């Protein structure tokens, strides 16, 4: 078994600062940086013609003014959609970003990345192949690779094969015995699970193999503090400033 070390911050902005800006947009990444986040998470899937874009859902309906499946649109068509107006008037005209644009902006803002491969149905292998290729071509040499994660086992198998130098983590809901058994086979560096299933026992189990636990999605400050005290390494949150301020306040109080 081989895992790669990942230097995490305790707060990861989930789809950017998505409580205050439209998720998975460049505006959300900028807002995360402005809120003091050092890490951001975003979702990547493919357009019909094979370009990596930022989008969570398989359907366009919720987060754009488009309709239907993402996989049925070419990049040029996706770029004409409004990915911000649904969230608020001031975000009207916010485009669907490409992965290349998001990588460039994160480098500019000095943000580390958790890139979730969120493949359209049937495109698990293809999406992972394209993501690894994009990172090889567009991520600066000498900078730590983004942490890649996915619920899709087939995608992680491709990452393990094509990007053995890239850290990757398994996304799960509940930490079952079968899921935990996949960590070694996939050579995962991290485990990401639903916060409601986190436990001190799970943290201890992962610590024995040198793996940190990351939990999603935590928007309550007291809950985030409890998880971090339990030994969870990082929490994904739509409200990075709120959680970071709670951590800072606790540290200041402990230092008195």
QUIUR-V519628 format. One record per residue. N is the residue number from 1. NEAR is the number of other ideal C-beta (glycine too) atoms within 8 Angstrom. D_FIRST is the distance of its C-alpha to the first C-alpha in Angstrom with 2 decimals. Layout:
# QUIUR-V519628
n->(N & N)
near->(NEAR & NEAR)
d_first->(D_FIRST & D_FIRST)
This chain:
# QUIUR-V519628
n->(1 & 2 & 3 & 4 & 5 & 6 & 7 & 8 & 9 & 10 & 11 & 12 & 13 & 14 & 15 & 16 & 17 & 18 & 19 & 20 & 21 & 22 & 23 & 24 & 25 & 26 & 27 & 28 & 29 & 30 & 31 & 32 & 33 & 34 & 35 & 36 & 37 & 38 & 39 & 40 & 41 & 42 & 43 & 44 & 45 & 46 & 47 & 48 & 49 & 50 & 51 & 52 & 53 & 54 & 55 & 56 & 57 & 58 & 59 & 60 & 61 & 62 & 63 & 64 & 65 & 66 & 67 & 68 & 69 & 70 & 71 & 72 & 73 & 74 & 75 & 76 & 77 & 78 & 79 & 80 & 81 & 82 & 83 & 84 & 85 & 86 & 87 & 88 & 89 & 90 & 91 & 92 & 93 & 94 & 95 & 96 & 97 & 98 & 99 & 100 & 101 & 102 & 103 & 104 & 105 & 106 & 107 & 108 & 109 & 110 & 111 & 112 & 113 & 114 & 115 & 116 & 117 & 118 & 119 & 120 & 121 & 122 & 123 & 124 & 125 & 126 & 127 & 128 & 129 & 130 & 131 & 132 & 133 & 134 & 135 & 136 & 137 & 138 & 139 & 140 & 141 & 142 & 143 & 144 & 145 & 146 & 147 & 148 & 149 & 150 & 151 & 152 & 153 & 154 & 155 & 156 & 157 & 158 & 159 & 160 & 161 & 162 & 163 & 164 & 165 & 166 & 167 & 168 & 169 & 170 & 171 & 172 & 173 & 174 & 175 & 176 & 177 & 178 & 179 & 180 & 181 & 182 & 183 & 184 & 185 & 186 & 187 & 188 & 189 & 190 & 191 & 192 & 193 & 194 & 195 & 196 & 197 & 198 & 199 & 200 & 201 & 202 & 203 & 204 & 205 & 206 & 207 & 208 & 209 & 210 & 211 & 212 & 213 & 214 & 215 & 216 & 217 & 218 & 219 & 220 & 221 & 222 & 223 & 224 & 225 & 226 & 227 & 228 & 229 & 230 & 231 & 232 & 233 & 234 & 235 & 236 & 237 & 238 & 239 & 240 & 241 & 242 & 243 & 244 & 245 & 246 & 247 & 248 & 249 & 250 & 251 & 252 & 253 & 254 & 255 & 256)
near->(5 & 5 & 11 & 8 & 6 & 9 & 5 & 12 & 9 & 8 & 15 & 16 & 19 & 11 & 12 & 16 & 16 & 13 & 6 & 6 & 13 & 15 & 10 & 15 & 17 & 11 & 12 & 17 & 17 & 11 & 12 & 14 & 12 & 7 & 11 & 8 & 16 & 8 & 14 & 15 & 13 & 15 & 11 & 14 & 15 & 14 & 12 & 8 & 6 & 7 & 9 & 12 & 15 & 12 & 13 & 8 & 9 & 8 & 9 & 14 & 8 & 7 & 11 & 11 & 6 & 9 & 5 & 8 & 9 & 14 & 12 & 6 & 13 & 8 & 11 & 6 & 8 & 13 & 8 & 5 & 12 & 11 & 13 & 13 & 11 & 10 & 7 & 7 & 5 & 4 & 13 & 8 & 7 & 12 & 10 & 12 & 12 & 11 & 14 & 9 & 9 & 13 & 14 & 9 & 12 & 13 & 11 & 6 & 9 & 7 & 14 & 12 & 12 & 16 & 14 & 12 & 17 & 10 & 15 & 11 & 6 & 5 & 11 & 13 & 9 & 10 & 18 & 19 & 10 & 12 & 15 & 13 & 8 & 12 & 14 & 8 & 6 & 9 & 11 & 5 & 4 & 3 & 7 & 4 & 11 & 11 & 15 & 17 & 13 & 16 & 4 & 11 & 9 & 9 & 14 & 16 & 10 & 13 & 16 & 11 & 7 & 9 & 13 & 8 & 5 & 12 & 12 & 17 & 14 & 15 & 9 & 12 & 5 & 8 & 9 & 7 & 5 & 6 & 11 & 10 & 8 & 11 & 12 & 9 & 6 & 12 & 11 & 14 & 12 & 17 & 15 & 13 & 16 & 10 & 12 & 4 & 10 & 13 & 7 & 7 & 6 & 12 & 13 & 9 & 9 & 11 & 9 & 6 & 10 & 5 & 12 & 10 & 15 & 17 & 14 & 11 & 8 & 13 & 9 & 6 & 9 & 7 & 9 & 15 & 11 & 8 & 13 & 11 & 6 & 10 & 10 & 12 & 9 & 13 & 16 & 14 & 15 & 11 & 10 & 15 & 10 & 10 & 15 & 12 & 9 & 12 & 13 & 8 & 8 & 9 & 8 & 8 & 7 & 6 & 5 & 4)
d_first->(0.00 & 3.80 & 6.79 & 10.40 & 13.23 & 16.08 & 19.53 & 21.15 & 24.79 & 25.84 & 27.88 & 26.86 & 29.86 & 29.31 & 30.60 & 32.33 & 35.05 & 35.74 & 38.22 & 40.61 & 39.96 & 39.08 & 35.35 & 33.26 & 36.07 & 36.57 & 39.00 & 36.31 & 34.08 & 37.12 & 38.03 & 34.60 & 34.97 & 38.54 & 37.42 & 35.24 & 31.82 & 29.18 & 26.71 & 27.65 & 26.10 & 27.55 & 27.20 & 27.23 & 28.60 & 30.58 & 34.32 & 35.93 & 36.05 & 32.37 & 32.49 & 30.00 & 31.93 & 31.46 & 32.29 & 30.99 & 33.15 & 33.55 & 37.28 & 39.21 & 41.74 & 40.44 & 39.62 & 41.94 & 45.46 & 44.14 & 43.91 & 41.66 & 38.17 & 36.37 & 35.34 & 39.06 & 39.79 & 39.47 & 38.55 & 42.23 & 43.17 & 40.49 & 41.61 & 45.10 & 44.04 & 44.49 & 41.25 & 42.94 & 46.33 & 45.05 & 43.93 & 47.10 & 49.97 & 48.87 & 45.70 & 47.61 & 46.61 & 43.03 & 41.22 & 38.01 & 35.73 & 33.67 & 30.13 & 31.51 & 34.12 & 31.74 & 29.45 & 32.58 & 33.95 & 30.84 & 30.86 & 34.59 & 34.16 & 31.16 & 29.05 & 25.28 & 24.08 & 22.01 & 22.65 & 22.48 & 22.62 & 25.42 & 26.28 & 29.68 & 29.70 & 28.50 & 27.18 & 23.49 & 22.36 & 25.27 & 24.84 & 21.24 & 22.35 & 25.31 & 23.50 & 21.12 & 24.26 & 26.29 & 23.89 & 23.80 & 27.60 & 28.61 & 26.23 & 27.53 & 25.86 & 24.77 & 24.32 & 20.99 & 19.75 & 20.53 & 17.98 & 17.92 & 17.91 & 19.26 & 20.23 & 20.09 & 17.03 & 18.44 & 18.66 & 15.06 & 14.13 & 16.58 & 15.30 & 11.75 & 13.73 & 16.58 & 15.37 & 11.97 & 13.63 & 14.72 & 13.24 & 13.50 & 14.04 & 15.00 & 18.70 & 20.16 & 23.45 & 22.96 & 19.66 & 19.83 & 17.66 & 16.86 & 15.93 & 13.63 & 11.93 & 11.37 & 9.22 & 5.88 & 7.60 & 8.83 & 6.10 & 9.06 & 10.26 & 13.22 & 15.06 & 18.71 & 21.15 & 24.90 & 26.35 & 28.37 & 25.36 & 23.90 & 24.19 & 23.63 & 21.78 & 19.25 & 18.93 & 18.39 & 15.72 & 13.71 & 14.63 & 13.02 & 9.50 & 11.11 & 11.93 & 15.60 & 17.81 & 20.28 & 23.35 & 25.95 & 28.95 & 30.79 & 34.33 & 35.79 & 35.67 & 35.89 & 33.06 & 30.86 & 31.77 & 30.98 & 27.48 & 26.79 & 28.32 & 26.05 & 23.03 & 22.28 & 21.27 & 23.28 & 25.75 & 26.82 & 30.60 & 33.54 & 35.43 & 33.55 & 36.71 & 37.53 & 34.17 & 34.02 & 37.57 & 36.81 & 33.95 & 36.33 & 39.12 & 37.07 & 36.00 & 39.65 & 40.86 & 38.45 & 39.62 & 43.27)
